[in-house]
Amino acid sequence: MIRPAAAAQIARWAELAGAVFMALIGLYLIGLGGYVWIPLGALILAAALPLALLAYRRQQFAQSVHGEGVIEVVEGELRYFSPSAQIVGASTLPAPSAGGFLSLPDLAELRLIHVQHRGYWRLKTFDGQALMVPVDAAGHAALFDVFAALPNIDNAALLAALARPPASGMGTIVLWRRVGP
């Protein structure tokens, strides 16, 4: 009954709209006044604000699905399925269509690489293996939670780098490195 394009837009904004609605309920309860409604409304509002921020950041991270392959995150393992799956050494620039898997605890470095005006996440492990994943592959939304869980990552810098591709069409930005094994 709902057009697919409209359903996609609704799904894109649903999490943020839910958090804003939750904040409005909190404000309404605060407006009722009283010893019960003001603390309850403040508690709901205090819970809604971080949820709204997280939803906004996820919405910024979201890309249209145009890249090849599929991304899965299952029990601490990132899997990228592509037509030409391979893991390549750290000394060479991986082919954009490379696929494979890696264990998230073994992740040592995260880079955003732009090749011919297309963005790719380059995930490197301690043993030198690298995995290239298009930023717009199917299932890319799961990567936001993976990247947000990395110790000492700057989420604002990650989103800013994703929003501003280099003018030359080529570029590499180191977004995170693990200190020690």
C-alpha positions in Angstrom: 0.0 0.0 0.0 2.9 2.3 0.7 5.3 3.0 -2.2 8.8 1.4 -1.7 10.5 4.8 -1.9 8.2 6.3 0.8 8.7 3.2 3.0 12.5 3.6 2.7 12.3 7.2 3.8 10.0 6.3 6.7 12.4 3.5 7.8 15.4 5.9 7.5 13.8 8.5 9.9 11.9 6.1 12.2 14.5 5.8 14.9 15.1 9.5 15.2 11.3 10.2 15.1 10.8 7.7 17.9 13.4 9.4 20.0 11.9 12.8 19.4 8.4 11.5 20.2 9.8 10.1 23.5 11.3 13.5 24.3 8.0 15.2 23.6 6.3 12.8 26.0 8.8 13.7 28.7 8.3 17.4 28.1 4.5 16.9 28.3 4.8 15.0 31.6 7.1 17.8 33.0 4.4 20.3 31.9 1.8 18.5 33.9 3.7 19.3 37.1 3.5 17.5 40.4 5.8 15.3 42.5 5.3 12.3 40.3 5.0 13.7 36.7 8.0 16.1 36.8 10.6 13.4 37.8 9.0 10.9 35.5 9.1 13.3 32.6 12.7 14.3 33.4 13.7 10.7 33.4 12.0 10.0 30.1 13.6 13.2 28.6 17.0 12.3 29.9 16.7 8.9 28.3 15.4 10.3 25.0 18.2 12.8 24.4 21.1 10.3 24.0 18.8 8.0 22.0 18.0 11.0 19.6 21.8 11.7 19.3 22.6 8.1 18.5 19.7 7.9 16.0 20.9 11.2 14.3 24.5 9.8 14.0 23.2 6.5 12.6 21.1 8.5 10.1 24.2 10.5 9.1 26.2 7.2 8.7 23.5 5.7 6.4 24.3 5.6 2.7 22.2 4.5 -0.3 23.0 0.9 -1.2 24.9 1.1 -4.5 28.1 -0.8 -3.6 28.6 -4.4 -4.5 28.5 -7.1 -1.9 26.8 -7.8 1.4 28.1 -7.0 5.0 27.2 -9.1 8.0 28.3 -8.8 11.6 27.8 -12.0 13.5 29.1 -12.8 17.0 32.2 -10.6 16.8 33.1 -11.4 13.2 32.6 -9.0 10.3 31.9 -10.8 7.0 31.9 -9.2 3.6 30.6 -11.2 0.7 31.6 -10.1 -2.7 31.8 -11.5 -6.2 35.6 -11.6 -6.0 36.3 -12.5 -2.3 39.9 -12.3 -1.2 42.1 -11.1 1.7 45.2 -9.3 0.6 48.4 -8.3 2.4 48.8 -5.0 4.1 51.7 -3.9 1.8 49.4 -3.5 -1.2 46.3 -1.5 -1.8 43.4 -4.0 -1.8 41.1 -4.2 -4.7 37.8 -2.4 -4.0 35.9 -5.6 -4.7 37.8 -7.7 -2.2 35.8 -9.7 0.3 36.3 -12.0 3.2 36.0 -11.9 7.0 37.8 -10.8 10.1 37.4 -11.1 13.8 36.6 -7.8 15.4 38.9 -8.3 18.4 41.8 -8.6 15.9 41.0 -5.3 14.3 44.1 -3.0 14.5 43.3 -0.1 12.1 40.3 1.5 10.4 40.8 3.8 7.4 38.4 5.5 4.9 39.8 5.2 1.4 38.4 7.0 -1.6 39.2 5.5 -5.0 37.7 7.1 -8.1 35.1 9.1 -6.0 33.9 5.9 -4.2 34.4 5.3 -0.5 35.7 2.1 1.1 36.4 1.1 4.7 39.9 -0.5 5.0 40.0 -2.8 8.0 43.4 -4.1 8.9 44.2 -6.8 11.5 47.3 -7.2 13.6 48.8 -9.9 11.3 48.6 -7.5 8.3 45.5 -8.8 6.6 43.3 -6.1 5.1 39.6 -6.1 4.1 38.1 -3.5 1.8 34.4 -2.9 2.2 32.4 -0.4 0.2 30.8 2.2 2.5 27.5 1.7 0.5 27.3 -2.1 0.4 24.2 -3.8 1.6 24.1 -4.2 5.3 26.5 -1.2 5.9 24.3 0.1 8.7 25.6 -2.6 11.0 29.1 -1.1 10.8 28.1 2.0 12.7 27.6 0.0 15.9 30.9 -1.9 15.2 32.9 1.3 14.7 31.2 3.0 17.7 32.3 0.2 20.0 36.0 0.6 19.1 37.9 2.0 22.0 38.7 5.8 21.8 37.2 6.3 18.4 36.1 9.8 17.5 32.6 9.3 16.0 32.3 12.9 15.0 35.5 12.6 13.0 34.3 9.4 11.4 31.0 11.0 10.3 32.8 14.1 9.1 35.2 12.0 7.0 32.4 10.1 5.5 30.5 13.3 4.6 33.4 15.0 2.8 35.0 12.9 0.0 38.2 14.3 -1.3 38.0 16.6 -4.3 40.7 14.7 -6.2 38.8 11.4 -6.1 41.7 9.7 -4.2 42.5 9.9 -0.5 43.1 8.0 2.7 42.1 9.0 6.2 43.2 7.0 9.2 40.2 7.1 11.5 41.3 4.7 14.3 44.3 2.6 15.4 44.4 0.1 18.3 47.1 0.7 20.8 48.8 -2.6 21.6 47.6 -6.1 20.7 
